[in-house]
């Protein structure tokens, strides 16, 4: 069973039990039969999310999309990891998943790969994208972890560096997905949103106040970011819901 299925399994259990995925028993130690009904449902709904994003952008090929929440703890990493994993099994969708959350990098944990070199190295010119991106299983999904650096995120994630990086990434991959830190807490997400094609705002249902979401929306729009819509992340349920309009 591939890292794609393992990541979906860990993310699903995290939703159910409120645990971080690294606390889970590895899937290889459990029965490896067919996918559970829950994982099949996740896969189906994220295909719908993919279709919705494509319609909003007028086509998704060659696009870079940032996923970010207003504040910490809304499940952005889980959502983007599940979404990327659901795309991994489709051969005509080569996707690059980028961890740009240097404050709390976790995507490498979801997929069980090291975080030795990654985005920081590519931006600083100490590694190229081809060597830093990690293939996930046999599927056409590559992960670019944060990498390890002493440079602060604000100094590292500059407009010029990110513009250059995304130009190369969009040439190499049909789709680039970026996990970003919370909008209100850290300014680098506004820079990421300004150079990407759009931002999907992750909101935890029944938790985040409306005024907080509006503040995050206004912050992105003031810096010329393109908000594609909202991913409503229902923690007590399995599946997020993609909304076509702003809150």
N, C-alpha and C positions, 0 to 999 in steps of 0.2 A: 504494500500500500504506500502511495507516494506522500511526499511532504505536504502536498496540497490537501489531501484528505486528513492528514494528521493536524494541520493547522485549523481546518474547519471543525474537527472534533474538539480540539482544545478550546477554540473560541466558543463553541456551543456549550461546553461544560462550564466555561467561565460565566456565560450568561445565566445559566441555571443556578450556579452555586455561589456566584460572586467572588470566585477565586481567580487569581492571576494564572495564566496558562502554564507558567513554569512550575506551579505547584502540582500539576497533573501527573498521574502515572503515564509514562509514554504509551502511545497507542500500540506500539509493537509488542507490549506485554499483555495486550488484551486480544479478544477474539477479532480476527480480521475477515469477517464475512462481508456481506453486502452493506452498502451505506444505509444508515438508519433513515427512517421517514423524516426525522428532523433535518438531517443533512441534505436530503433531497429537496426539502422545502426551502432551505437556505439557498441552495443552488438555483432553484427556479425563480425565487424572488429577486436575487441579484441579477439574473438575466433581465428581468423587467426593469431594474434600476439602470442597467447598461443601455437598454433601449430608450429609456426616458432621457438619459444624459445625451445620447446621440441625437435625439429629436431637438432637444434644447439648444445644442451646439450646431445643429445643421450638419451632423456627421461627426463621428468620434475619432476616426482615423487621423493620426498625426496630432492629436490634442494632448495637452498637459492639464490635469485637473488636480487641484488642491482639495484635500479633505481637512476640515478644522472645526473645532467647537468654539463656543463663546468662552467657556471656563473649563477648568480641569475636571476630569472624571465623567465625561459624557459618552465615552466609548468610541472615540474616533478611531483609535488604532484597531479595535476589534472590527469595526465596520469596514475599514479600508482593507484589512487583511482578508476578511471573508469575501469581499467584492473581488479583490485581485485573485484569490484562490478559485473563485467560481469561474473566472475567465481563463484560468491556466490550462484547462482541458480542451480548449478550442484552438485548433492549430492555426487558424487564420487570424488570430489575435495575439500577436507577440506583445506582451506588456512589460513595462518596467515599473516596479514598485519601489519608491524612494522614501527612506526614513529621513525626514528633515527636522525631526523633533529631538534636537540635541539636549534638551532639558530632561527628557525621559525616553530614551530610545528603547523600543520594545519589539519592533518587527522581526528582528533576528531571533528573538525568543519564540515568536509564533511559529517560525519555520525551522527552528532548530539548527541555525547556522551561526558561525562565529561573527563577531563584530570587530574585525581587526583592521580592515581598510574599507573605505566607502566614500560617501559624499564629500566629507572633509578633504580627503586625499585628492579627489578629482577637482574640487574647487581650488585647492592650493597648488595643483599641478604636480603633485608627487606620485600620482597614479592616473592611468587613463580609465575611461569608463568601461572599456572592453574587459580589462583585467579586474576591475573592482566589483563589477556586477556579478552576482552569484546565481547560476541557474538553479531553479527549484524543481527537483525531480526531472521527469522526462517532458514535462509540459513547457510550453513557450511562455514562461514567466520567469523574469529575473528580478532579484532583490538587490538593491543598493542600500546597505546599512548606513548609519551615520559615519562610521569610522571613529577613530579616537584622535582627539586634537586638544591642544591647550588654548587654541584660539577661541575667543568667546563667540557664541552664535551671532550676535549682532555685528561683529566685525567680519565674520566669515561669510554670512549670507547677504552679500551686497548685490545691488541691482545688476552691475556689470558682470559679475561672476555667474549669477543665476541665469542671466540672459544667454550668456555663452554656453553654459551647461545645457539648458533646455533646448537650444538650437541643435546641439549635437544629439541629445537624447531623443528628440522628436524625429531626427533623421534615421536613427537606428531602430526605434521602436514605433509600433503603430499607436501605442497608448502609453502615457506616462502618468502614474498616480503618485501623489505626494502626500505623505502624512506630516501634518504641520502642528506646531504647538498651539495652545488656545489663543484666540485672537485678542481678547482683552488683556491677557497677562503679558504677552510678548510681542514686540513690534515687528519681528522678522516675518511673521505670517502675512502682514500687509505687503511686504516686498514680494514674497512668494506669490501672493494673489495677483499682484500687479504685472508680473511677467508670465503667469500661466494663462491658459485660455478661459479658465473659470474656477470657481470655488463652490464646493458642496458643503453647506453648513450643517454639521451634526448637532442635533438637539435631543437631549434625553427627555422623554415624555414624562410629564407630571413632576418634573424636578426644576427645570430651568425657567426662571421668571421671564415673562414676555419682554419686559423692559431691558433685560440683559441681552436677549437675542437681538432686539432692535439696536442696542448700542453696538453690538458686534457687526451687525449689518451695515450700520452707518459708518463704522470705522473702515470697513472694506471699500465701500462705495466712495468715501472721501479720498481714497488713494487710488481710484480708478480701477478697482477690482471688479470682476464680473461674477455676481452671485447667481449660480445656476438654479438654486432652490434649496430645500431643506431635506435632510435625511432624518426622519423622526425615529429615534432609537428607543424602542420600548424595552426597557430592561427586563420586565417581568415576562416578556414574550420572546419568541425566537427571532422574529423578522423585523427589520426597520422598514419604514414606509417612506417613499420618495414623494415629496410634494412639489408641484410644478410652480407654485408661486411663493412669494415671501410671506413670512408671518405678518 
